Every structure is written in C-alpha cells, then in structure tokens.
Amino acid sequence: ARETAMRVAIGSICKKFLLEFDIKIFSYVVSIGEAYFELDEKLIETKYQEIENSPVRCCDYVTEQKMIEIINKAKENNDTVGGTFKIIVKNVIPGLGSHIQYDKKLDAQIALALMSIQAIKGVEIGLGFKFAKFFGSEVHDEIYDDKYQKKFYRITNNSGGIEGGITNGEDIII
C-alpha cells in the first residue's frame, strides 16, 4: 500500500506535467460488486466534476448509493468487495510506444504498471476481453481518409487508442 501511495503522489505530478501538452487523464469507477454504471467516454469531461465529488468516483447518484450500500455491507461482514474502473487518456499524439520490442510496447507497459498494483487482477485496453466474442472484421478500427481536411480518422476505437504497441491518435481507453 505504501508503494501504491507513492505512485499516486508521483502520478499527480505527472498528470499536471502532461496537461502542459493538453494530454488529459480521467478515471472513474464502473462497478463495485453488482452495482454497475458505464459512462459514455464522450461525456467524461463534462461529468468529471461529479466524479471527483463522488465518494466512490461514480457520476450516477443511484449507482453511487448502491455502491456505498455494497461497501457498507461488506464492512459489516468483515469482508471486502471487488470492482472495476476505467481510465481515459485524451489528446495523445500518435506514434508513442513501439511495435518492435515487447517491453517497449505501450499497452504492455500500461498493463505491467496496473497489474503490479496488488489489488488489480485484470487489465483491458479498448474492448479487451470482449474481442474474443467477435471476428476480426467486426472489431478492426477501419481508417478513413478525409481528402478535404487532409486527415485520417476512425469511426470506432475498439483498440482503445493503441495498435501494435503504438498510440494511434485516438483516446486511450483502459
């Protein structure tokens, strides 16, 4: 726990530094026990103050109350309860990471950092484990070309902003 606390402290400094490059990092709790609320990623910035003000980092009041009830019930029973959270990183430039070396792949580094926290038992990037339910043709983030604005874009972000270990310019979803 002491080592994780140090990561949080250093991470808050890094988060401020990244703001200098307009890179924004958001997070919120998706579930605690059976209580579940998933926010549309496009709304994260507008809902973030509500998330920050929530004791369980959930912007949906009804779900927040259920989460608190589940936590209190676990406490009463001298037990614990699991949960999930989501991290969204906005405005990351394409090309960070590597596809050549396993230990330089950005998704591998993110998974290592998160999995080394004792309570974390799984990490998804983008669709994550849900990829297993689909054919590749159903989940690939097709690249489109806007000839008028001279830019490439994607309609979907199933890969969570990282392809082959490298950022692709979309939001990183963890």
C-alpha positions in Angstrom: 0.0 0.0 0.0 2.9 2.4 0.7 4.3 1.8 -2.7 1.0 2.4 -4.4 0.5 5.6 -2.4 3.9 6.8 -3.8 2.7 6.0 -7.3 -0.4 8.1 -6.7 1.7 11.0 -5.5 4.1 10.9 -8.4 1.3 10.3 -10.8 -0.4 13.5 -9.7 2.7 15.4 -10.6 3.0 13.7 -14.0 -0.7 14.4 -14.7 0.0 18.1 -14.2 3.0 17.9 -16.4 1.0 16.2 -19.2 -1.6 19.0 -19.1 1.2 21.3 -20.4 0.8 19.2 -23.6 -3.0 19.2 -23.4 -2.9 15.5 -22.5 -5.8 14.8 -20.1 -6.3 11.8 -17.9 -9.7 10.9 -16.5 -10.8 7.9 -14.4 -14.0 6.7 -12.8 -15.4 3.6 -11.0 -17.5 1.5 -13.3 -18.6 -1.1 -10.8 -18.4 -2.2 -7.2 -19.8 -5.6 -6.6 -23.1 -5.9 -8.6 -23.6 -2.1 -8.9 -22.6 -1.0 -12.4 -22.6 2.2 -14.4 -20.7 2.8 -17.5 -20.3 6.4 -18.8 -20.2 7.2 -22.5 -16.5 8.2 -23.0 -17.5 11.3 -24.9 -19.1 12.7 -21.7 -16.1 12.2 -19.4 -15.0 15.8 -19.4 -18.5 17.2 -18.8 -19.2 14.7 -16.0 -15.8 14.8 -14.4 -16.5 17.3 -11.6 -19.4 15.0 -10.5 -17.0 12.0 -10.5 -14.4 14.0 -8.5 -17.1 14.9 -5.9 -18.4 11.4 -5.5 -17.0 9.3 -2.6 -16.9 6.3 -4.9 -16.0 8.2 -8.1 -19.3 7.5 -9.9 -21.3 10.2 -11.5 -24.6 8.4 -11.4 -26.3 9.1 -8.0 -28.5 5.9 -7.9 -25.5 3.7 -8.7 -23.3 5.6 -6.3 -25.8 4.8 -3.5 -25.9 1.1 -4.4 -22.0 1.0 -4.4 -21.9 2.6 -1.0 -24.5 0.1 0.3 -22.4 -2.8 -1.0 -19.3 -1.5 0.6 -21.0 -1.0 3.9 -22.5 -4.5 3.8 -19.0 -5.9 3.1 -17.6 -3.9 6.1 -20.4 -5.2 8.4 -19.4 -8.7 7.4 -15.7 -8.0 7.9 -15.3 -8.7 4.2 -14.2 -6.9 1.0 -15.7 -6.4 -2.4 -14.2 -6.0 -5.9 -14.8 -3.5 -8.6 -13.7 -2.1 -11.9 -12.6 1.3 -13.1 -11.9 2.9 -16.4 -9.1 5.3 -17.4 -9.5 7.6 -20.4 -6.5 9.5 -21.8 -7.3 12.3 -24.3 -5.2 14.1 -26.8 -2.3 11.6 -27.0 -0.3 12.0 -30.2 0.1 9.0 -32.5 3.3 7.1 -32.5 4.2 6.7 -28.8 5.4 3.2 -27.9 7.0 0.6 -30.1 6.0 -2.4 -32.1 9.5 -3.9 -32.2 10.4 -4.7 -28.6 7.9 -6.5 -26.3 9.0 -4.3 -23.3 8.6 -1.0 -25.2 5.0 -1.6 -26.3 2.8 1.0 -24.7 0.0 -1.4 -23.9 2.5 -3.8 -22.3 3.9 -1.0 -20.2 0.4 0.1 -19.1 -0.6 -3.5 -18.3 2.6 -4.0 -16.3 2.1 -0.8 -14.3 -1.5 -1.6 -13.5 -1.0 -5.4 -12.8 1.8 -4.6 -10.4 -0.7 -3.0 -8.1 -1.7 -5.8 -5.7 -5.4 -5.5 -6.0 -5.5 -5.4 -9.8 -6.2 -8.8 -11.4 -7.1 -7.9 -14.9 -6.5 -5.2 -17.5 -8.4 -4.4 -20.7 -7.4 -1.9 -23.3 -10.2 -0.9 -25.6 -12.7 -3.8 -26.0 -10.2 -6.0 -24.1 -11.7 -9.4 -23.3 -14.7 -8.6 -25.4 -12.6 -9.0 -28.6 -12.8 -12.8 -28.1 -16.6 -12.7 -28.9 -16.1 -11.2 -32.4 -14.4 -11.9 -35.7 -11.6 -9.6 -36.5 -13.6 -8.0 -39.4 -16.2 -6.9 -36.8 -13.8 -5.1 -34.5 -11.0 -3.6 -36.5 -10.9 0.2 -36.4 -11.1 1.0 -40.1 -9.1 4.0 -41.2 -10.9 6.6 -43.3 -9.4 9.4 -45.3 -11.0 12.9 -45.3 -9.4 14.3 -48.5 -10.9 17.8 -47.9 -9.5 18.2 -44.4 -6.4 16.2 -45.3 -6.6 13.9 -42.3 -7.2 10.3 -41.4 -9.8 9.3 -38.9 -11.6 6.3 -37.4 -15.3 5.9 -36.6 -14.6 3.3 -33.8 -12.0 3.0 -31.1 -12.2 -0.7 -30.3 -8.4 -0.9 -29.9 -8.5 1.7 -27.2 -6.1 4.0 -28.9 -3.2 1.6 -29.1 -2.4 -0.7 -32.1 0.6 -3.0 -32.2 2.0 -1.3 -29.0 1.8 2.2 -30.5 -0.7 5.0 -29.9 -2.9 5.7 -33.0 -4.1 9.2 -32.0 -7.4 8.0 -30.6 -8.3 8.2 -26.9 -6.5 5.6 -24.8 -9.2 3.5 -23.0 -8.0 1.3 -20.2 
